[in-house]
Amino acid sequence: MTEHEALQDFLLRMADSDMILAQRLCELTGKAPALEEEMALMNVALDLVGQARNWYEYAAEVKGNGLDADLLAFRRDAHEYRNHLIVEQPNEDYAVTMGRQFFFDVWHYLTLKSLAKAKDERIAGIAAKSLKEATYHLRRSSEWVVRMGDGTEESHRRMQDAVDILWRFTGELTLPDEVDRIMFDMGIGPDPDQLKADWHEMVKNVLTEATLEPGEEDAWMYLGGKRGEHTEHLGFILAEMQFLQRAYPDAKVW
């Protein structure tokens, strides 16, 4: 794999993970447990869509061939998406929604913090802007994990169940592949070993405060999202998200 190809894949991983998680959160419109929570979730989703657009725009420039951000978001099939598997998992119980958000937020915060120092000025600029939002996202999801984990007997059970359900999808966040190592060697991506150590430390600190038990670091994990191998959930997400653009390709607003 060339450096140019690795950069393309990396940009799509950042964009697709933001976009698919935003779509999941938007599914909770009118269904959140409280009005304040619905507003907060939609704000997080809007932040992620904005970040995704920035990554897509850069990815389109790198890929060329007349592509733009909209084509990358709405005209690719599931096997062409490079998002992490965890973001496409269903909302289910609200504890699962917040557990998914928390695991992703820790990775997102640490990755953006590193990317803000990247040698690629475009990536550093996008990351620095996104980091402010990601910091809030992480604080919010961490507080919810602690609130539910160290709350009532029922909330504790639900939050622990959520951790157990989602843990098998967390390995992909910190297990590096060829793209991750190339990006690190280029002075762009985070140090894979440091990212893994920092992610586990931050996650364990929050889960300990929440009186919750994390999974084993060497547990069997679902992998494949970063190379286009997804769960069945992504196809349903894209069918809804891409319907209008595929039904009326190249439509213009007059």
C-alpha positions in Angstrom: 0.0 0.0 0.0 1.3 3.4 -0.9 1.3 6.5 1.3 -1.3 8.1 -0.9 -3.6 5.0 -0.7 -3.1 4.9 3.1 -4.1 8.6 3.4 -7.3 8.0 1.4 -8.3 5.1 3.6 -7.5 7.0 6.8 -9.5 10.1 5.8 -12.5 7.8 5.0 -12.2 6.0 8.3 -12.4 9.3 10.2 -15.3 10.6 8.0 -17.3 7.4 7.8 -17.1 6.7 11.6 -18.4 10.2 12.3 -21.1 10.0 9.7 -22.5 6.6 10.7 -22.5 7.4 14.4 -24.3 10.6 13.7 -26.9 8.7 11.7 -27.4 6.3 14.6 -27.9 9.2 17.0 -30.4 10.9 14.7 -32.6 7.8 14.9 -33.3 8.8 18.4 -35.2 12.0 17.4 -38.5 11.9 19.2 -37.4 8.7 21.1 -34.9 10.0 23.6 -35.8 9.4 27.3 -36.0 13.2 28.0 -36.3 16.4 26.0 -32.9 17.6 27.2 -31.3 14.3 26.2 -32.9 14.5 22.7 -31.5 18.0 22.2 -28.0 17.0 23.5 -27.9 13.9 21.2 -28.9 15.9 18.2 -26.2 18.5 18.9 -23.6 15.7 19.2 -24.9 14.3 15.9 -24.7 17.7 14.2 -21.1 18.1 15.4 -20.2 14.7 14.0 -21.8 15.5 10.6 -19.8 18.7 10.4 -16.6 16.9 11.2 -17.4 14.2 8.7 -17.9 16.8 6.0 -14.5 18.2 6.6 -12.9 14.8 6.3 -14.9 13.9 3.2 -13.9 17.1 1.5 -10.2 16.4 2.0 -10.7 12.8 1.1 -12.4 13.9 -2.2 -9.5 16.1 -3.0 -7.0 13.3 -2.4 -8.9 10.8 -4.4 -9.7 13.2 -7.3 -11.8 11.8 -10.2 -14.4 14.6 -9.8 -15.6 13.3 -6.4 -17.0 15.6 -3.7 -18.1 15.2 -0.1 -21.7 14.4 -1.0 -20.7 11.6 -3.5 -18.5 10.0 -0.9 -21.2 10.1 1.8 -24.2 9.1 -0.3 -23.0 7.1 -3.4 -20.8 4.4 -1.9 -21.9 0.9 -1.1 -21.4 -0.7 2.3 -18.2 -2.6 1.4 -16.7 0.8 0.5 -17.3 2.3 3.9 -14.3 2.3 6.4 -16.1 3.1 9.7 -15.4 1.2 12.9 -17.9 -1.5 13.6 -18.9 -0.1 16.9 -20.6 3.0 15.5 -23.0 0.9 13.4 -24.3 -1.1 16.3 -28.0 -0.5 17.1 -29.1 2.0 19.8 -31.1 -0.6 21.8 -31.2 0.2 25.5 -30.1 3.8 26.4 -27.2 2.3 28.3 -26.0 0.7 25.1 -26.4 4.1 23.3 -24.2 5.8 25.9 -21.8 3.0 26.3 -21.2 3.0 22.5 -20.8 6.7 22.6 -18.3 6.5 25.5 -16.0 3.9 23.9 -16.0 5.8 20.6 -15.5 9.2 22.4 -12.4 8.0 24.2 -10.8 6.9 20.9 -12.0 10.0 19.1 -10.6 12.4 21.7 -7.2 10.7 21.8 -7.0 10.4 18.1 -7.9 14.0 17.4 -5.6 15.2 20.1 -2.7 13.4 18.3 -3.8 14.5 14.8 -3.9 18.1 15.9 0.0 17.9 15.9 0.1 16.1 12.5 2.6 17.2 9.8 -0.2 17.5 7.4 -1.5 21.0 8.0 -5.0 20.2 6.6 -5.5 17.3 9.0 -4.0 19.2 11.9 -6.5 22.0 11.3 -9.5 19.7 11.0 -8.5 17.8 14.1 -7.9 20.9 16.2 -11.3 22.3 15.4 -13.0 18.9 16.0 -11.1 18.3 19.3 -13.1 21.0 21.1 -16.4 19.3 20.2 -14.9 15.8 21.0 -13.8 17.0 24.4 -17.4 17.9 25.3 -18.7 14.6 23.8 -16.3 12.6 26.0 -17.2 14.5 29.2 -20.9 14.0 28.6 -20.7 10.3 27.8 -18.3 9.6 30.7 -20.7 11.3 33.1 -23.6 9.2 31.8 -21.6 6.0 32.2 -20.7 6.9 35.8 -24.3 8.1 36.6 -25.8 4.8 35.4 -23.1 2.5 36.6 -23.0 3.9 40.1 -26.7 4.6 40.3 -29.5 2.2 41.1 -29.3 -1.5 41.0 -31.3 -1.5 37.8 -29.2 1.2 36.1 -26.0 -0.6 37.1 -27.2 -3.9 35.6 -28.1 -2.2 32.4 -24.8 -0.3 32.1 -22.8 -3.5 32.8 -24.8 -5.4 30.2 -24.0 -2.6 27.7 -20.3 -2.8 28.5 -20.4 -6.6 28.0 -22.3 -6.3 24.7 -20.1 -3.6 23.2 -16.7 -4.7 24.4 -16.2 -7.2 21.6 -16.4 -4.3 19.1 -13.8 -2.1 20.9 -10.7 -3.9 19.8 -10.9 -2.4 16.3 -10.4 1.0 17.8 -6.9 0.3 19.1 -5.6 -2.7 17.0 -3.4 -1.1 14.3 -3.3 -2.3 10.7 -1.1 -1.3 7.8 -2.9 2.0 7.3 -2.5 3.0 10.9 1.3 2.2 10.9 1.9 4.1 7.6 0.1 7.1 8.9 2.2 7.1 12.0 5.4 6.7 10.0 4.3 9.7 7.9 4.0 11.8 11.0 0.3 12.1 10.8 -1.5 9.4 12.7 -1.1 8.6 16.4 1.4 6.1 17.8 -0.7 2.9 17.7 0.9 1.5 20.9 0.4 4.7 22.8 -3.2 5.0 21.6 -4.0 1.6 22.8 -2.4 2.1 26.2 -4.1 5.5 26.7 -7.5 4.2 25.6 -7.5 1.3 28.0 -6.3 3.5 30.9 -9.0 6.2 30.3 -11.7 3.6 29.8 -10.8 1.6 32.9 -10.6 4.8 35.1 -14.1 5.8 34.1 -15.5 2.2 34.5 -13.9 1.9 37.9 -15.5 5.1 39.0 -18.8 3.8 37.7 -18.3 0.5 39.6 -18.3 -1.4 36.3 -16.1 -4.2 35.1 -14.3 -3.8 31.8 -13.7 -6.8 29.4 -10.4 -8.5 29.0 -7.8 -6.7 26.8 -7.0 -9.9 25.0 -10.7 -10.9 24.5 -11.8 -12.1 21.1 -12.9 -9.1 19.0 -14.9 -8.4 15.9 -12.8 -6.7 13.3 -13.1 -5.8 9.6 -14.9 -2.4 9.5 -11.7 -0.5 8.6 -11.3 -2.7 5.5 -14.9 -2.7 4.4 -16.2 -5.8 6.2 -19.3 -4.8 8.2 -22.1 -6.2 10.2 -25.6 -6.5 8.6 -26.6 -3.2 10.4 -24.6 -0.9 8.0 -26.7 -1.9 5.0 -29.9 -0.9 6.7 -28.4 2.4 7.8 -27.2 3.3 4.3 -30.5 2.3 2.8 -32.2 5.0 4.8 -29.4 7.5 4.8 -28.8 7.3 1.0 -32.3 6.9 -0.3 -33.0 10.4 -1.5 -29.6 10.8 -3.2 -29.9 7.4 -5.0 -33.5 7.9 -6.0 -32.8 11.3 -7.5 -29.1 11.3 -8.5 -27.7 14.7 -9.4 -30.9 16.4 -8.5 -30.7 20.2 -8.1 -32.7 22.7 -6.1 -34.1 25.2 -8.5 
